[in-house]
């Protein structure tokens, strides 16, 4: 008997079939027919999907004389797999090989090198082998997809590895799949049992026993992530570890503030001149310098702050060197000191820490110096520093436009989460071939999602253009005005001989596409199931690489906390009390991204640097004529509303529509006679517009917009410039210098223009319902203000507003006001730019 997939509205049932287990398709999946460029590149829209999420376990008690605990039945039929209700259930046959005992030794070596081979149809999985061990322990799990089961019998072979010739069979155990029990989490794991080994030809029992557990389950089983999967059987060596799904956590990042105050008794190597002193500080690969002291003196004064990024656990040290600027091409090292980072205080607020004096070591001093010189250096130069680890800042490692986390470094300053984000990564469709394997196109796709400190990586589905992951992940949400980023990549580290399209040896995982979803555009407690186009910009234009199917749900925990967050500053208060400069933010973000990439690249399996850089938008500030045009036309779209209003007023003045002109004159006279009606009428008008626009609110999250991004009509020369290296690869030195300078300046202008467009689009989003919670708050606020102002004399309102605006600085706060904080949280169309 078997289980068949039900249609919508049809209950799951079980029935007997001839042949016991149905024959599934072979592992190698035939690739779909190539899609024409018109079919792929012209369809960039978001598509609604209707996946069968959160299936029930079928009720089969009493079927075939067995209860829910035997045969192919299912336990606890009325329960859902609650942790996997945003994905389609996928059934797997799990085999846990625990250990063996009393294995027979070979006649030559008086021992054996045992390993286990698990065979199901054409699929074979092997454990590692042990040398000269009669009682080995493996504790390995094998998972076979039910959709690809090709046999009704599971065979577990115990073999003895031979250096020369074929491996010897020590015995086998066979299982009838119709008798395999089923486990439903959160039930306890199935207890493994000892089985006597049978002769391979069925000639009775042989010496030795093996402990095995076999059960049927789903991807919700805790053994799923670490199991050997049949759909990854072609991976070899280290590639087996590179196909598993994993959860990563970004390292805890700190800003290290080094306040260089002064130095004393700095003596130059040339005693006939006074030194021109500056200080250089280094943490790992980060090197910063102070300005040269403006006066030549042996006691220089700087009082400059140098900012670094450090990650726990601290592996680098702070190296301080004092140097003398002899001339433009030569600096003499006068002294240095090395300090471990964990010796410094952790600061949680804006209060200054304690400063300390540190003695400098004379450069060149060592064991070869005479003892007399060593005694003379007892009175050495010293430097005055104030060093602290800043715990009140949020260390930016991603673009502020697509930020996914805004919490400060120190956990003591974190607020309670306001919601839960659940994402079901269902699968992908229509992926394009990314490399060549056996003279044909192939793609080994996996998906990476990043939100806050948590990164997730799905397992790699080998050799298919339509992978099905059906993995679900959960994040705590501390701020709804954040973005989750999901990217799809081609795995080029499977231990095979693939070649990328266009050549190469597959050293880097290829990017297939990326999706960004802003949480504030999601309605609470609603499941969004869509197919997102995976768009990538190439030197020859924008290209659709396939579609990513997701199920997303944002659940709010407290409405009061959610409302409070919308009036709270976007970043921790230290960013406003002691703000960093624009250059510092850019440089520190780049350093933080490098640290995150290095640390995640050391995990097992590694999350590689090219993946981390793509997810963190490392090149988002590079000059692009296409992006500049897109930002310019975003501004023009905002200005066009003002221009249209001026044209309408011109039409009123010229009596182009007499009825409209008469109504405007009547309204003008009423407002002149009753000026107290002006403000309530405006707020009431915006309230009514918000209610009217509610009918036209977006029904799905925004996606990449190729027209808004100017990716469809871009000129080839502009794309050639966008994909040019930085610095440029042009041969002429003068052209290179001017070209790089132009691109650097233009990149700044591009960012400013984009910021202006973002502010204008936030104004539009007040009543557009892109963020349903923000629009709801604003509409209710407008109604309340309208009612208050209708009953309050205008002169009183004007008097109170004037006094508030002219209030004394003592009553002002350095933190942004509630309206400004609310406005900065409103969504803009920046999320839809490529």
C-alpha positions in Angstrom: 0.0 0.0 0.0 1.1 3.6 -0.6 0.1 7.1 0.0 -0.9 9.3 -2.9 -0.8 13.1 -3.0 -4.3 14.5 -2.6 -5.8 17.3 -4.6 -7.3 20.4 -3.1 -10.3 19.6 -0.9 -9.8 15.8 -1.2 -8.9 14.1 2.1 -5.8 11.9 2.3 -6.6 8.2 2.3 -4.6 5.0 2.1 -5.3 2.0 -0.1 -3.6 -1.1 -1.3 -1.9 -1.2 -4.7 -0.4 -4.0 -6.6 3.4 -4.0 -6.5 3.4 -2.6 -3.0 5.6 0.5 -3.5 4.9 2.6 -6.7 7.8 3.0 -9.0 9.1 6.6 -8.8 11.0 8.5 -11.4 14.7 8.0 -11.5 17.0 10.4 -9.6 18.3 12.1 -12.8 15.6 14.6 -13.7 15.2 15.4 -17.3 15.8 19.1 -17.9 12.9 21.1 -19.2 13.0 22.5 -22.7 14.9 25.7 -23.1 12.7 28.7 -22.7 13.0 31.3 -25.4 14.4 34.7 -24.4 11.1 36.3 -25.0 9.3 34.0 -22.6 11.9 34.5 -19.9 13.1 38.0 -20.2 9.7 39.6 -20.8 8.0 38.1 -17.8 9.4 40.0 -14.8 6.2 40.2 -12.8 5.3 38.6 -9.4 3.0 35.6 -9.7 0.5 34.2 -7.2 0.9 30.6 -6.3 -1.3 28.1 -4.6 0.9 25.5 -2.9 -0.5 22.8 -0.7 0.9 24.0 2.7 0.7 22.4 6.1 -0.8 19.0 5.1 -2.4 16.8 7.8 -1.0 13.4 8.6 -3.6 11.0 7.3 -5.7 8.9 9.7 -5.3 5.2 8.9 -6.1 3.5 12.2 -7.5 0.1 11.6 -6.4 -0.1 8.0 -5.2 -3.6 7.1 -5.7 -4.7 10.6 -3.0 -2.3 11.9 -3.3 0.7 14.1 -1.5 4.0 13.7 1.7 2.6 15.0 2.4 -0.1 12.5 2.8 -0.6 8.8 2.8 2.5 6.6 0.3 4.1 8.9 0.8 7.5 10.6 0.8 8.4 14.3 -1.4 11.1 15.8 -3.3 11.8 12.7 -5.1 14.9 13.9 -1.9 16.9 14.5 -0.2 19.3 12.1 3.5 19.5 11.7 3.2 22.9 13.3 6.8 24.0 12.7 6.5 23.2 9.0 3.1 24.7 8.1 4.5 27.1 5.4 6.0 24.3 3.2 4.7 21.3 1.4 5.3 18.1 3.3 8.0 15.9 1.8 8.2 12.3 3.0 11.5 10.6 3.6 12.6 7.1 4.6 15.2 7.6 7.4 17.9 4.9 8.2 20.0 5.5 11.3 23.0 3.2 11.4 24.3 3.3 15.0 26.9 0.6 15.6 27.8 -3.0 15.1 29.3 -5.6 17.4 30.9 -9.0 17.3 31.9 -8.7 13.6 33.8 -11.7 12.2 37.6 -11.0 11.6 39.2 -11.7 8.3 41.4 -14.8 8.1 44.5 -12.8 7.1 44.6 -9.8 9.5 42.5 -11.3 12.3 40.5 -8.0 12.2 38.3 -6.1 9.8 37.8 -2.6 8.4 34.0 -2.4 8.6 31.7 0.0 6.9 27.9 -0.1 6.1 26.3 0.3 2.8 22.6 1.3 2.7 20.9 0.3 -0.5 17.4 1.3 -1.7 16.8 0.6 -5.4 19.5 2.4 -7.4 20.6 4.5 -4.4 23.5 3.6 -2.3 24.8 5.4 0.8 28.0 4.5 2.7 29.2 5.2 6.2 32.9 6.0 6.9 35.0 2.9 7.5 37.1 2.1 10.6 40.4 0.3 10.5 40.8 -2.9 12.5 37.7 -2.6 14.6 35.2 -5.4 15.4 32.8 -3.2 17.3 32.5 0.1 15.3 30.2 3.0 16.0 29.0 5.2 13.1 25.8 7.0 14.2 25.0 8.2 10.7 21.6 8.9 9.2 20.5 8.3 5.6 17.4 9.9 4.0 15.7 8.6 0.9 13.0 10.8 -0.8 9.7 8.9 -0.9 9.0 10.3 -4.3 12.0 8.5 -5.7 11.7 5.2 -4.0 12.3 2.5 -6.6 12.1 -0.7 -4.5 10.0 -2.3 -1.9 13.0 -3.6 0.1 15.6 -1.7 2.0 19.0 -3.5 2.4 21.7 -2.7 4.9 25.0 -4.4 4.1 28.0 -4.6 6.4 31.3 -4.9 4.5 35.0 -5.2 5.1 37.1 -2.7 3.1 39.9 -4.3 1.2 43.0 -2.5 0.0 43.1 -4.7 -3.2 40.2 -6.3 -4.9 36.5 -6.2 -4.0 35.3 -5.6 -0.5 34.1 -8.6 1.5 30.5 -9.0 2.6 30.1 -9.6 6.3 26.3 -9.8 6.3 23.1 -8.0 5.6 19.7 -6.9 7.0 16.7 -6.4 4.9 13.5 -4.4 5.7 10.1 -4.6 4.0 9.0 -1.0 3.4 5.4 -2.0 4.0 6.4 -2.7 7.6 8.3 0.5 8.3 6.8 2.6 11.2 6.3 6.4 11.0 7.4 9.0 13.4 5.6 12.4 13.8 7.5 15.1 15.7 7.5 16.0 18.5 7.4 12.3 19.4 10.6 11.0 20.8 13.1 9.6 18.3 12.6 6.0 17.3 14.7 3.6 19.4 17.3 1.7 17.3 17.3 -2.1 17.6 19.9 -4.9 17.3 19.5 -7.1 14.2 21.4 -10.4 13.5 23.2 -10.3 10.2 22.0 -12.6 7.5 24.1 -14.3 4.8 24.0 -12.3 1.6 22.5 -15.2 -0.3 19.9 -15.9 2.4 21.7 -19.0 3.8 20.8 -18.4 7.4 22.4 -16.2 10.0 26.1 -15.2 10.3 28.2 -13.8 13.0 27.7 -10.2 14.0 24.9 -7.8 14.9 24.1 -4.3 13.8 22.0 -1.6 15.6 19.7 0.2 13.1 16.6 2.4 13.3 14.3 2.8 10.2 11.3 5.0 10.1 9.3 7.2 7.7 9.1 10.9 8.4 9.1 14.4 6.9 11.6 17.3 6.6 10.4 18.3 10.1 12.4 15.5 11.6 15.5 16.7 13.5 17.6 14.2 11.6 16.9 15.8 8.3 19.5 18.5 8.3 22.5 16.3 9.1 21.4 13.3 7.1 22.9 11.9 3.9 20.3 12.6 1.2 19.7 10.4 -1.8 19.2 13.5 -4.1 22.8 14.5 -3.3 24.3 11.1 -4.0 26.5 12.4 -6.8 28.5 14.7 -4.4 31.9 13.4 -3.4 34.5 14.1 -0.8 34.1 17.6 0.8 31.1 18.1 -1.5 29.0 16.0 0.8 29.3 18.6 3.5 28.7 21.5 1.1 25.2 20.4 0.2 23.7 20.3 3.7 21.3 22.9 5.0 22.8 25.0 7.8 22.0 28.0 10.0 24.7 30.6 10.6 25.0 33.4 13.0 26.9 36.6 12.2 29.8 37.4 14.6 29.1 39.9 17.3 30.5 43.2 15.9 31.7 46.2 18.0 32.9 49.6 17.1 36.3 50.2 18.7 36.8 53.9 19.4 40.5 55.0 19.9 40.7 58.5 21.1 44.3 59.6 20.6 44.8 62.5 23.0 48.5 63.4 23.3 52.0 62.0 23.6 55.0 63.0 25.8 58.8 62.9 25.4 58.7 61.9 21.8 62.3 62.0 20.6 63.1 61.9 16.8 66.0 59.8 15.5 67.6 63.0 14.3 68.1 64.9 17.5 68.9 68.1 15.6 65.3 68.7 14.6 61.9 68.7 16.3 59.6 65.9 15.1 56.4 66.2 13.0 54.5 63.5 14.7 51.4 61.5 13.8 49.9 58.3 15.2 48.9 55.2 13.2 46.6 52.6 14.7 46.0 49.2 13.2 43.4 46.4 14.0 43.8 43.5 11.7 43.8 44.8 8.2 42.3 48.1 9.2 44.8 51.0 9.4 44.0 54.6 10.3 46.1 57.7 10.9 45.7 60.9 12.8 46.6 64.2 11.3 50.2 65.4 11.7 50.5 67.6 14.7 50.5 71.2 13.4 53.4 72.2 15.6 56.8 70.7 15.8 57.1 69.5 19.4 58.2 66.6 21.5 54.8 66.7 23.3 52.3 66.7 20.5 48.5 67.0 21.0 45.8 65.5 18.7 42.5 64.6 20.5 41.3 62.7 17.4 38.9 59.7 17.3 39.8 56.7 15.2 37.0 54.1 14.6 37.5 50.4 13.9 35.3 47.3 13.7 36.1 44.3 15.9 34.4 40.9 16.2 34.0 38.6 19.1 35.9 36.5 19.9 38.6 39.1 19.6 41.5 37.7 17.5 43.3 40.9 16.5 45.2 43.3 18.6 45.4 47.1 18.6 48.8 48.2 17.4 49.7 51.9 18.1 52.7 53.4 16.4 54.1 56.9 16.7 55.8 58.1 13.6 57.8 61.1 12.5 57.1 62.7 9.1 60.7 63.3 7.9 59.6 64.2 4.4 56.8 63.3 2.0 58.2 59.9 1.2 59.8 58.9 4.5 58.3 58.3 7.9 60.4 57.3 10.9 58.9 54.9 13.5 59.5 56.4 17.0 57.7 53.9 19.2 54.9 51.4 19.3 52.7 49.4 21.6 50.4 46.4 21.2 47.2 46.0 23.2 44.7 43.2 23.4 41.1 44.3 22.7 39.5 42.5 25.6 41.3 44.8 28.1 39.2 47.8 27.1 35.9 48.9 28.7 32.6 48.3 27.0 30.6 51.6 26.9 26.8 51.5 26.8 26.0 55.2 26.6 27.5 58.6 25.7 29.5 59.0 29.0 33.2 59.2 28.5 35.4 56.5 29.8 38.7 56.7 31.6 41.8 57.6 29.7 45.2 55.9 30.3 48.9 56.5 29.7 50.8 53.8 27.9 54.6 53.5 27.6 55.9 53.2 24.1 58.4 50.5 23.1 61.4 51.9 21.2 61.4 50.6 17.6 64.3 48.1 17.1 64.7 47.2 20.8 65.3 43.5 21.2 67.5 40.8 22.7 70.5 42.1 20.7 70.5 45.5 22.4 73.1 45.9 25.1 71.9 45.9 28.7 73.0 49.6 29.1 70.6 50.7 26.3 67.9 48.6 28.0 68.3 50.5 31.2 68.3 53.8 29.4 64.9 53.1 28.0 63.5 52.8 31.4 62.2 56.4 30.9 60.5 55.9 27.5 58.0 58.0 25.6 54.4 57.5 26.4 51.0 58.1 24.8 47.7 59.2 26.2 44.7 57.2 24.9 41.0 56.7 25.7 40.0 53.4 24.1 36.5 51.7 24.5 34.3 49.2 22.8 31.1 51.0 21.8 28.1 48.8 22.7 25.4 51.5 22.1 25.9 51.6 18.3 24.5 49.2 15.7 27.4 48.1 13.6 26.2 48.4 10.0 27.3 45.6 7.7 24.6 46.1 5.1 23.2 49.0 3.2 20.9 51.2 5.3 18.3 51.1 2.6 18.0 47.3 3.0 18.8 47.0 6.7 17.6 43.9 8.4 18.6 44.7 12.0 18.8 47.9 14.0 19.7 46.6 17.5 22.7 47.9 19.3 25.7 45.6 20.0 25.1 45.1 23.7 22.3 42.7 24.5 21.3 44.7 27.6 20.0 47.5 25.3 17.7 45.2 23.2 14.0 45.6 23.4 11.5 42.8 23.4 10.6 41.4 19.9 7.5 42.7 18.4 6.8 39.9 16.0 7.8 36.6 14.3 8.9 36.2 10.7 8.4 32.8 9.1 9.6 32.0 5.6 9.0 28.8 3.7 11.5 28.3 0.9 9.4 26.1 -1.3 11.5 25.8 -4.5 12.5 27.4 -7.8 11.4 27.0 -11.4 12.9 27.6 -14.8 16.5 28.0 -13.6 19.0 28.5 -16.3 22.1 26.2 -16.7 25.0 27.7 -14.8 27.8 25.3 -15.7 28.6 22.4 -17.9 28.6 18.8 -16.8 29.2 15.9 -19.2 28.8 18.3 -22.1 25.4 19.5 -21.0 24.0 22.4 -18.9 23.6 21.8 -15.2 22.6 23.7 -12.1 23.0 22.7 -8.4 21.0 25.3 -6.7 20.7 26.3 -3.0 19.0 29.3 -1.4 20.4 31.7 1.3 18.3 33.9 3.4 19.6 36.7 5.6 17.7 38.6 8.3 19.3 40.2 11.3 22.2 38.1 12.7 20.8 34.9 11.4 21.7 33.4 8.0 20.2 30.2 6.7 21.3 28.1 3.8 19.1 25.4 2.3 20.5 22.1 1.1 21.7 21.9 -2.4 19.5 20.1 -4.9 21.8 18.5 -7.5 21.4 18.6 -11.2 17.9 20.0 -11.6 16.4 23.3 -13.0 13.4 23.0 -10.7 14.7 22.3 -7.2 12.2 21.7 -4.4 13.6 22.6 -1.0 10.5 22.9 1.2 12.5 24.2 4.2 11.0 26.6 6.7 12.9 29.1 8.9 11.9 31.6 11.7 13.3 34.9 12.8 12.4 37.2 15.7 11.5 40.6 14.5 12.5 43.7 16.6 11.5 46.3 14.0 9.0 45.9 11.1 10.7 48.5 9.0 13.4 46.0 8.0 14.1 43.9 4.9 14.8 40.2 4.5 17.1 39.2 1.6 17.0 35.9 -0.1 19.5 34.8 -2.8 19.8 31.7 -5.0 23.2 30.4 -5.9 24.7 27.6 -7.9 27.0 25.3 -5.8 30.4 24.9 -7.5 32.0 22.9 -4.7 30.6 19.4 -5.0 33.9 17.6 -5.7 33.1 17.1 -9.3 34.7 18.3 -12.6 32.1 20.9 -13.6 33.0 23.9 -15.7 31.2 27.2 -15.6 29.6 28.6 -18.7 32.3 30.6 -20.4 35.1 28.6 -18.8 36.7 28.4 -15.4 37.0 25.7 -12.9 34.0 26.5 -10.7 36.0 28.2 -7.8 33.2 30.6 -7.0 29.5 29.9 -6.4 27.6 31.7 -9.1 24.7 34.1 -8.3 21.4 33.2 -9.8 19.2 36.0 -8.4 18.1 37.8 -5.3 14.8 38.8 -3.7 14.1 41.5 -1.1 11.0 41.7 1.0 10.2 44.7 3.3 8.4 43.5 6.4 6.4 46.7 6.8 4.6 46.0 3.5 3.2 42.7 4.8 -0.1 42.4 6.6 0.0 40.7 9.9 -1.0 37.0 10.2 -1.4 36.6 6.5 0.4 34.0 4.4 1.9 35.4 1.2 2.6 32.7 -1.4 4.2 34.1 -4.5 6.7 33.2 -7.2 9.4 35.9 -7.4 11.4 36.5 -10.6 15.2 36.1 -10.1 16.6 39.0 -12.1 20.3 39.6 -12.6 21.9 42.5 -14.5 24.6 41.3 -17.0 26.8 43.4 -19.2 24.4 42.7 -22.1 21.3 43.6 -20.2 18.8 42.3 -17.5 18.1 38.6 -17.6 15.6 36.4 -15.8 17.4 33.4 -14.3 14.2 31.7 -13.0 11.6 32.1 -10.3 11.8 31.6 -6.5 8.7 30.3 -4.8 8.2 31.5 -1.2 5.6 31.4 1.5 6.0 34.3 4.0 4.1 35.1 7.2 4.6 38.0 9.6 3.0 37.6 13.0 2.8 40.5 15.5 3.1 39.7 19.2 2.0 43.0 20.7 0.1 45.8 18.9 1.1 48.3 21.6 4.8 47.6 21.1 4.4 47.8 17.3 2.8 51.2 17.5 5.5 52.4 19.9 8.2 51.3 17.4 6.8 53.5 14.7 7.5 56.6 16.8 10.9 55.4 18.0 14.2 56.4 16.4 15.3 54.1 13.6 18.8 53.5 15.0 20.1 53.3 18.6 20.4 56.7 20.3 24.2 56.7 20.2 23.9 57.3 16.4 22.2 60.6 17.2 24.1 61.7 20.3 27.5 61.0 18.8 26.8 60.6 15.1 29.4 59.1 12.7 30.4 60.9 9.6 29.3 59.7 6.2 32.8 58.6 5.3 33.2 56.7 8.6 29.9 54.9 8.0 30.9 53.8 4.5 34.4 52.7 5.6 33.2 50.9 8.7 30.5 49.1 6.8 33.0 47.8 4.3 35.3 46.6 7.1 32.3 45.0 8.9 31.3 43.2 5.7 34.8 41.8 5.3 34.9 40.5 8.9 31.4 38.8 8.5 32.5 37.2 5.2 35.7 35.9 6.7 34.0 34.5 9.8 31.2 32.8 7.9 33.7 31.5 5.4 35.3 29.5 8.3 32.1 27.7 9.1 31.3 24.1 8.0 30.0 24.1 5.4 31.4 27.6 4.6 29.2 30.5 3.5 31.5 31.8 0.9 32.7 35.4 0.5 31.0 35.9 -2.9 27.7 34.8 -1.4 28.0 37.2 1.6 29.1 40.1 -0.6 26.1 39.6 -2.9 23.7 39.3 0.0 25.1 42.5 1.7 25.1 44.6 -1.5 28.8 45.4 -1.3 28.7 47.3 -4.6 25.5 49.3 -3.9 27.4 52.7 -3.9 29.4 52.2 -7.1 28.7 54.7 -9.8 26.1 53.7 -12.3 24.5 55.9 -15.0 21.5 53.5 -15.1 20.9 54.0 -11.3 21.4 57.7 -11.6 18.7 57.9 -14.3 16.4 55.7 -12.2 16.8 58.1 -9.2 16.4 61.1 -11.4 13.1 59.9 -12.8 11.9 58.9 -9.3 12.3 62.6 -8.4 10.6 63.6 -11.6 7.7 61.3 -10.8 7.3 63.2 -7.5 7.7 66.7 -9.0 5.1 65.8 -11.7 2.4 65.8 -9.0 3.3 69.4 -8.1 3.4 70.4 -11.7 0.0 68.8 -12.3 -1.4 70.8 -9.4 0.0 74.0 -10.8 -1.6 73.2 -14.1 -4.9 72.6 -12.4 -4.7 75.9 -10.6 -3.9 77.5 -13.9 -7.0 75.9 -15.4 -9.1 77.2 -12.5 -7.8 80.7 -13.0 -8.5 80.6 -16.7 -12.1 79.3 -16.2 -11.4 76.3 -18.4 -14.0 74.4 -16.3 -16.5 77.0 -15.0 -18.1 74.7 -12.5 -14.8 73.8 -10.9 -13.8 77.4 -10.8 -17.0 78.4 -9.1 -16.6 75.6 -6.5 -13.0 76.7 -5.8 -14.1 80.3 -5.3 -16.8 79.2 -2.8 -14.4 77.1 -0.9 -11.8 79.9 -0.8 -14.4 82.4 0.6 -15.5 79.9 3.2 -11.9 79.4 4.4 -11.3 83.1 4.5 -14.4 83.7 6.6 -13.6 80.7 8.8 -9.9 80.2 8.9 -10.2 77.7 11.8 -11.6 75.2 9.2 -8.4 75.1 7.1 -6.4 72.5 9.1 -9.2 70.2 10.0 -10.4 70.2 6.4 -6.9 69.3 5.2 -6.6 66.4 7.7 -10.1 65.3 7.0 -9.4 65.4 3.3 -6.2 63.2 3.8 -8.3 60.9 5.9 -10.8 60.4 3.1 -8.1 60.0 0.5 -6.5 57.3 2.7 -9.8 55.5 3.0 -10.4 55.8 -0.8 -6.9 54.5 -1.6 -7.5 51.5 0.7 -9.4 49.9 -2.1 -6.3 50.1 -4.3 -3.7 49.0 -1.7 -1.0 46.6 -2.9 -2.1 43.0 -2.5 1.4 41.5 -2.6 4.9 42.6 -1.5 6.9 44.8 -4.0 9.5 43.0 -6.2 12.3 44.1 -8.5 10.9 46.6 -11.0 13.0 46.6 -14.2 11.2 49.7 -15.6 11.8 51.6 -12.4 15.4 50.5 -12.4 15.9 51.5 -16.0 17.2 48.0 -16.7 15.2 47.4 -19.9 16.1 50.5 -21.9 19.7 50.9 -20.7 22.4 51.7 -23.4 25.1 49.1 -23.8 27.8 51.7 -23.2 26.3 52.6 -19.9 26.2 48.9 -18.9 29.9 48.6 -20.0 30.6 51.5 -17.7 28.6 50.0 -14.8 30.4 46.7 -15.0 33.8 48.3 -15.4 36.3 47.6 -12.6 37.0 50.1 -9.9 39.5 51.6 -10.4 39.0 51.5 -14.2 40.9 49.2 -16.5 41.6 51.9 -19.0 45.2 52.1 -20.2 45.7 55.8 -20.3 46.8 57.1 -16.8 45.3 60.5 -17.2 42.0 59.2 -18.4 42.0 56.7 -15.5 42.5 59.4 -13.0 39.7 61.7 -14.4 37.4 58.7 -14.9 37.8 57.4 -11.4 37.3 60.8 -9.9 34.2 61.4 -11.9 32.7 58.1 -10.9 33.5 58.7 -7.2 31.8 62.1 -7.2 28.9 60.8 -9.3 28.4 58.0 -6.9 27.9 60.5 -4.1 25.5 62.5 -6.2 23.6 59.3 -7.0 23.2 58.5 -3.3 22.0 62.0 -2.5 19.5 62.0 -5.4 18.2 58.6 -4.3 17.8 59.9 -0.7 15.7 62.8 -2.0 13.5 60.4 -4.0 13.2 58.2 -1.0 11.9 61.0 1.2 9.3 62.0 -1.4 8.1 58.4 -1.8 7.7 58.1 1.9 5.3 61.1 1.8 3.3 59.2 -0.9 3.3 56.0 1.2 1.4 57.8 4.0 -1.9 57.2 2.3 -1.0 54.5 -0.2 -1.3 51.5 2.2 2.1 50.1 1.2 2.7 49.8 4.9 -0.8 49.0 6.2 0.1 49.6 9.8 1.7 53.0 9.2 -1.2 54.1 7.0 -3.7 52.9 9.5 -1.9 54.9 12.2 -1.7 58.0 10.1 -5.4 57.8 9.0 -6.5 57.4 12.6 -4.2 60.3 13.6 -5.7 62.5 10.9 -9.2 61.7 12.0 -8.4 62.5 15.7 -6.6 65.7 14.7 -9.5 66.7 12.6 -12.0 66.1 15.4 -9.8 68.0 17.9 -9.3 70.9 15.6 -13.0 71.2 14.8 -13.8 71.8 18.4 -10.7 73.9 19.3 -10.5 77.6 18.4 -7.9 78.2 15.7 -6.2 81.0 17.7 -5.6 78.6 20.6 -4.1 76.0 18.2 -1.9 78.6 16.6 -0.8 79.9 20.0 0.2 76.5 21.3 1.9 75.5 18.0 3.9 78.7 18.1 5.0 78.3 21.6 6.0 74.7 20.9 8.0 75.6 17.9 9.8 78.4 19.7 10.5 76.4 22.9 13.7 76.8 24.8 16.7 74.5 23.9 16.4 73.1 27.4 13.2 71.5 26.4 14.6 70.1 23.2 16.0 66.6 22.7 18.8 65.5 20.5 16.8 62.5 19.5 14.5 62.7 16.5 10.9 63.6 17.3 8.1 61.1 17.0 6.8 62.5 13.6 10.4 62.4 12.2 10.9 58.8 13.4 7.5 57.8 12.1 8.3 59.4 8.7 11.7 57.6 8.4 10.1 54.3 8.9 7.8 54.7 5.9 8.6 52.4 2.9 9.9 53.8 -0.3 10.3 52.3 -3.8 14.1 51.8 -3.2 13.2 48.2 -2.4 12.2 47.6 -6.0 15.5 48.9 -7.6 17.8 46.3 -9.1 
